[in-house]
Amino acid sequence: MNRKLLILGTRGIPANYGGFETFAERLSLYLVERGWEVTVYCQGNCKNLETKVWQGINLVNIPTKNTGALSSVIFDYRSTIHALQQDGMLLVLGYNTAIFSLLYWLKKRISIMNMDGMEWWRSKWNFWQKLWLFFNERCGALFSNHLIADHPQIKKHLTSYISPRKITVIPYGTEEVTNIDESLLKTYKLVPNQYILVIARPEPENSILEIVSAFSSRKWGMKLVVLGRYLPQEVPYHQKVMEAASDEVIFAGAIYEKEIVDTLRFYTRLYIHGHTVGGTNPSLVEALAAGSPVLAQNNAFNRWVAGEKAHYFGDTTDCLQELKELLYDEQELERMKVASIARYRSQFSENRDLEAYEMLLSAYITEAIPRKVHHKAAFQINTRTNEI
């Protein structure tokens, strides 16, 4: 059995950026422990291509000059060309440059693609960027051997133009938060259970302005802690958010240290999740794993993840009303906390996402088997729903 896997589509590991990088690290470590040979492509600050081994994982550092969109496309292309010269299956995380999957298809290489969220729905993109993403979503669906949807709504969207038999639903998982250090709160002058937490990229579709405006409309006697990289001098939306903030709002910057973020989630009085677009958002799953009471933007994506015992808001007015009702209701906050842990344990715990990925990958293990046979093998996972 040729248990070799090449992972593309992330900035690389160790994870210092976002959900895909964190997942790539978790999956790689899990598979290596189970005897797989795993290679992850990374955006490297190097002049020439470099390879190294980190915790048993092969890292291929592709030189990139900057972090702009064009640089990411070039990085993905170079990663694709390099991967075509290596043995193993290909797991591509995200479809932003899925046009390159045509090369895998032409070379009859087995590629599996995580279709991420509906990227072209996001309001931050202009018309041409949305068209590019729309086109690449179709390319990924057409040229990949199999598709992974991290949320039932993503599968529902994809089945509008592709066979449901080609799609498997695997939501993200994470570890339950148990290793916390209350002293880490002192750095931010925070008191347990006396602050509200928001963790999201500062973009319009994440409802940051609505959340900050609602919170800042009155005094609460507690802090709103907002994590993320804000550049008010460069990005007008960032400036709007910061101008709307009261003196009870703390912009703590982008924090990637897991121990710190876990501690912030564990001790928060309320976790507000404003994402309006996407599938199973890793940050929301991680909030559930920390037992954070959740107030989320009211949409089908968030409702499926957080469950019916979380609270939801639609706009700034709704958010303010929820804050008024929740922040001083100790019993309801405690009920929400218990519900978060229960939801996490029932759907997102115990590495079930990693086990599901290995099951799917194993169905495509031998490259010599014709492509149609590989699909039939993968469909045995669940022939009725294709969910693992």
KOLVEXKE-928742 format. One record per residue (C-alpha): residue in one letter; residue number from 1; x, y, z. Coordinates in pm, whole numbers. Example, Ala and Ser with C-alpha at 12.3 -4.5 7.8 and 13.67 -1.06 7.14 Angstrom:
  logu  nulum      px      py      pz
     a      1    1230    -450     780
     s      2    1367    -106     714
***
This chain:
  logu  nulum      px      py      pz
     m      1       0       0       0
     n      2     139     337    -107
     r      3      37     554     186
     k      4     185     879      60
     l      5      -2    1208      77
     l      6      86    1553     -56
     i      7    -105    1844     102
     l      8    -140    2168     -94
     g      9    -344    2486     -60
     t     10    -222    2619     276
     r     11      49    2865     370
     g     12     217    2579     549
     i     13     290    2436     890
     p     14     361    2476    1180
     a     15      26    2657    1180
     n     16      50    3033    1227
     y     17    -231    3165    1010
     g     18    -578    3015    1012
     g     19    -813    2719     994
     f     20    -665    2535     697
     e     21    -314    2555     837
     t     22    -429    2428    1176
     f     23    -617    2143    1010
     a     24    -322    2054     785
     e     25    -100    2030    1092
     r     26    -349    1814    1284
     l     27    -408    1580     990
     s     28     -38    1550     907
     l     29      62    1462    1263
     y     30    -224    1213    1288
     l     31    -140    1036     962
     v     32     235    1023    1031
     e     33     163     849    1361
     r     34     -40     595    1164
     g     35     239     517     920
     w     36     170     758     636
     e     37     437     956     455
     v     38     306    1314     444
     t     39     442    1615     257
     v     40     308    1967     313
     y     41     382    2257      78
     c     42     470    2582     255
     q     43     518    2944     152
     g     44     880    3000     251
     n     45    1091    3310     302
     c     46    1373    3157     101
     k     47    1552    3224    -227
     n     48    1541    2866    -350
     l     49    1322    2565    -292
     e     50    1404    2405      44
     t     51    1298    2078     204
     k     52    1312    1975     567
     v     53    1143    1740     812
     w     54     932    1865    1103
     q     55     795    1609    1351
     g     56     811    1340    1084
     i     57     637    1553     819
     n     58     815    1651     498
     l     59     796    2026     441
     v     60     860    2171      97
     n     61     926    2545     120
     i     62     842    2722    -205
     p     63    1007    3067    -233
     t     64     761    3357    -248
     k     65     841    3727    -270
     n     66     536    3869     -91
     t     67     197    3777      52
     g     68     -32    3930    -214
     a     69    -294    3748    -418
     l     70     -67    3709    -722
     s     71     206    3566    -501
     s     72     -39    3306    -368
     v     73    -132    3202    -721
     i     74     236    3167    -813
     f     75     298    2966    -495
     d     76      10    2731    -575
     y     77     132    2685    -932
     r     78     488    2607    -825
     s     79     358    2368    -559
     t     80     146    2193    -821
     i     81     437    2150   -1062
     h     82     659    2012    -786
     a     83     385    1778    -658
     l     84     337    1633   -1008
     q     85     693    1502    -988
     q     86     634    1322    -656
     d     87     458    1000    -568
     g     88     138     998    -366
     m     89    -219    1121    -357
     l     90    -295    1491    -355
     l     91    -513    1664     -97
     v     92    -588    2023    -195
     l     93    -734    2248      75
     g     94    -945    2514     -91
     y     95   -1034    2583    -452
     n     96    -894    2934    -505
     t     97    -656    2805    -774
     a     98    -839    2485    -865
     i     99    -770    2550   -1232
     f    100    -436    2378   -1164
     s    101    -629    2059   -1086
     l    102    -658    2021   -1462
     l    103    -289    1922   -1456
     y    104    -358    1644   -1206
     w    105    -649    1525   -1418
     l    106    -438    1523   -1737
     k    107    -163    1329   -1559
     k    108    -423    1089   -1413
     r    109    -315    1173   -1060
     i    110    -560    1116    -779
     s    111    -662    1445    -618
     i    112    -913    1512    -343
     m    113   -1025    1868    -277
     n    114   -1174    2032      30
     m    115   -1417    2283    -123
     d    116   -1400    2524     172
     g    117   -1685    2779     192
     m    118   -1859    2963     -91
     e    119   -1567    3198    -144
     w    120   -1719    3380    -437
     w    121   -2014    3483    -218
     r    122   -1794    3702       0
     s    123   -1864    4075     -22
     k    124   -1495    4170       3
     w    125   -1430    4053    -354
     n    126   -1494    4268    -660
     f    127   -1673    4132    -969
     w    128   -1362    3993   -1137
     q    129   -1236    3829    -821
     k    130   -1576    3665    -767
     l    131   -1575    3546   -1128
     w    132   -1229    3394   -1078
     l    133   -1341    3211    -764
     f    134   -1665    3096    -927
     f    135   -1469    2957   -1222
     n    136   -1220    2781    -994
     e    137   -1497    2626    -784
     r    138   -1628    2464   -1103
     c    139   -1278    2351   -1201
     g    140   -1223    2189    -863
     a    141   -1554    2006    -883
     l    142   -1487    1890   -1240
     f    143   -1122    1784   -1227
     s    144   -1088    1643    -873
     n    145   -1155    1274    -810
     h    146   -1354    1347    -498
     l    147   -1478    1652    -307
     i    148   -1496    1715      67
     a    149   -1759    1952     204
     d    150   -1710    2062     563
     h    151   -2080    2137     610
     p    152   -2410    1991     479
     q    153   -2497    2330     326
     i    154   -2177    2322     121
     k    155   -2272    1979     -12
     k    156   -2623    2107     -91
     h    157   -2471    2392    -292
     l    158   -2229    2164    -479
     t    159   -2498    1911    -568
     s    160   -2673    2180    -770
     y    161   -2421    2103   -1046
     i    162   -2227    1789    -948
     s    163   -2331    1438    -846
     p    164   -2377    1397    -469
     r    165   -2191    1065    -501
     k    166   -1873    1263    -562
     i    167   -1904    1457    -233
     t    168   -1835    1351     125
     v    169   -1929    1568     424
     i    170   -1655    1587     688
     p    171   -1690    1874     939
     y    172   -1380    2006    1112
     g    173   -1297    1878    1457
     t    174   -1064    1983    1735
     e    175    -945    1880    2079
     e    176   -1140    1972    2388
     v    177    -986    2263    2577
     t    178    -844    2138    2906
     n    179    -495    2289    2930
     i    180    -557    2649    3036
     d    181    -360    2904    3233
     e    182    -564    3180    3395
     s    183    -251    3388    3450
     l    184    -231    3449    3073
     l    185    -529    3684    3107
     k    186    -317    3928    3306
     t    187    -128    4027    2992
     y    188    -452    4175    2858
     k    189    -574    4301    3198
     l    190    -875    4070    3183
     v    191   -1076    3905    3459
     p    192   -1235    3562    3405
     n    193   -1602    3580    3305
     q    194   -1587    3959    3275
     y    195   -1524    4000    2902
     i    196   -1681    3910    2568
     l    197   -1470    3761    2290
     v    198   -1469    3793    1909
     i    199   -1217    3605    1692
     a    200   -1246    3668    1319
     r    201   -1075    3826    1024
     p    202   -1184    4193    1010
     e    203   -1404    4163     702
     p    204   -1763    4282     640
     e    205   -1909    3930     607
     n    206   -1791    3853     961
     s    207   -2021    4121    1111
     i    208   -1742    4286    1310
     l    209   -1883    4637    1263
     e    210   -2231    4525    1371
     i    211   -2096    4353    1683
     v    212   -1869    4640    1787
     s    213   -2143    4898    1719
     a    214   -2399    4705    1925
     f    215   -2162    4660    2217
     s    216   -2039    5020    2206
     s    217   -2389    5171    2217
     r    218   -2389    5160    2599
     k    219   -2170    5087    2901
     w    220   -2153    4729    3029
     g    221   -1888    4729    3298
     m    222   -1692    4465    3107
     k    223   -1469    4445    2800
     l    224   -1520    4331    2442
     v    225   -1196    4168    2326
     v    226   -1154    4162    1948
     l    227    -878    3947    1798
     g    228    -750    4013    1447
     r    229    -504    4226    1254
     y    230    -644    4576    1208
     l    231    -483    4829     975
     p    232    -702    5143    1003
     q    233    -462    5353     796
     e    234    -479    5109     505
     v    235    -824    4946     514
     p    236   -1136    5169     535
     y    237   -1346    4893     692
     h    238   -1094    4851     972
     q    239   -1108    5225    1035
     k    240   -1490    5216    1055
     v    241   -1479    4936    1310
     m    242   -1225    5111    1530
     e    243   -1409    5444    1509
     a    244   -1730    5271    1622
     a    245   -1561    5120    1928
     s    246   -1614    5251    2281
     d    247   -1342    5261    2544
     e    248   -1461    4918    2663
     v    249   -1342    4754    2339
     i    250    -991    4603    2331
     f    251    -829    4534    1994
     a    252    -578    4270    2102
     g    253    -426    4208    1759
     a    254    -375    3875    1586
     i    255    -290    3604    1840
     y    256    -183    3263    1713
     e    257     -49    3102    2033
     k    258    -296    2821    2096
     e    259    -258    2826    2474
     i    260    -347    3196    2489
     v    261    -645    3169    2252
     d    262    -777    2860    2432
     t    263    -754    3043    2764
     l    264    -937    3347    2626
     r    265   -1216    3123    2496
     f    266   -1241    2920    2816
     y    267   -1285    3221    3046
     t    268   -1501    3438    2820
     r    269   -1844    3533    2942
     l    270   -1979    3515    2586
     y    271   -1830    3425    2248
     i    272   -1975    3619    1952
     h    273   -1943    3462    1609
     g    274   -2046    3692    1325
     h    275   -1957    3487    1017
     t    276   -2228    3501     750
     v    277   -2059    3298     472
     g    278   -1888    2961     483
     g    279   -1931    2613     616
     t    280   -1813    2466     944
     n    281   -1593    2746    1075
     p    282   -1302    2612    1283
     s    283   -1308    2907    1523
     l    284   -1671    2832    1613
     v    285   -1591    2463    1669
     e    286   -1299    2566    1890
     a    287   -1531    2792    2091
     l    288   -1764    2497    2150
     a    289   -1464    2285    2255
     a    290   -1377    2547    2516
     g    291   -1732    2555    2651
     s    292   -1787    2915    2544
     p    293   -2149    3035    2550
     v    294   -2216    3122    2184
     l    295   -2403    3413    2029
     a    296   -2380    3367    1651
     q    297   -2502    3535    1336
     n    298   -2831    3374    1236
     n    299   -2769    3159     928
     a    300   -2786    2790     834
     f    301   -2408    2744     861
     n    302   -2382    2862    1220
     r    303   -2707    2704    1335
     w    304   -2596    2358    1227
     v    305   -2259    2395    1402
     a    306   -2361    2561    1729
     g    307   -2700    2394    1764
     e    308   -3038    2521    1873
     k    309   -2936    2601    2231
     a    310   -2697    2875    2124
     h    311   -2834    3228    2070
     y    312   -2847    3409    1736
     f    313   -2871    3763    1599
     g    314   -2949    3912    1259
     d    315   -2827    4271    1266
     t    316   -2691    4539    1500
     t    317   -3027    4587    1673
     d    318   -3068    4212    1728
     c    319   -2715    4184    1860
     l    320   -2772    4465    2111
     q    321   -3097    4306    2230
     e    322   -2926    3969    2280
     l    323   -2646    4135    2477
     k    324   -2899    4308    2703
     e    325   -3077    3979    2770
     l    326   -2770    3759    2809
     l    327   -2486    3942    2977
     y    328   -2650    3959    3319
     d    329   -2835    3627    3302
     e    330   -2601    3389    3482
     q    331   -2833    3088    3457
     e    332   -2880    3118    3079
     l    333   -2507    3168    3022
     e    334   -2436    2855    3224
     r    335   -2695    2660    3023
     m    336   -2533    2783    2701
     k    337   -2191    2679    2827
     v    338   -2313    2325    2897
     a    339   -2484    2315    2558
     s    340   -2162    2416    2379
     i    341   -1965    2131    2533
     a    342   -2247    1885    2463
     r    343   -2266    1994    2098
     y    344   -1889    1968    2061
     r    345   -1875    1618    2209
     s    346   -2162    1492    1994
     q    347   -2030    1619    1659
     f    348   -1672    1747    1658
     s    349   -1464    1558    1916
     e    350   -1219    1268    1937
     n    351   -1040    1324    1604
     r    352   -1345    1200    1415
     d    353   -1264    1437    1127
     l    354    -910    1298    1100
     e    355   -1039     940    1109
     a    356   -1286    1026     835
     y    357   -1017    1178     617
     e    358    -800     869     654
     m    359   -1095     647     566
     l    360   -1162     846     250
     l    361    -794     866     151
     s    362    -753     494     205
     a    363   -1034     428     -42
     y    364    -812     589    -309
     i    365    -489     431    -190
     t    366    -364     246    -501
     e    367    -296     464    -802
     a    368    -297     165   -1036
     i    369    -671     115    -989
     p    370    -874     295   -1257
     r    371   -1040     620   -1156
     k    372   -1398     485   -1171
     v    373   -1311     200    -933
     h    374   -1165     449    -689
     h    375   -1494     638    -682
     k    376   -1685     318    -611
     a    377   -1451     244    -321
     a    378   -1502     586    -170
     f    379   -1879     555    -202
     q    380   -1878     257      34
     i    381   -1826     502     321
     n    382   -2197     577     320
     t    383   -2382     505       0
     r    384   -2694     683     120
     t    385   -2554    1019     230
     n    386   -2178    1003     160
     e    387   -2123    1129     512
     i    388   -1861     972     735
***
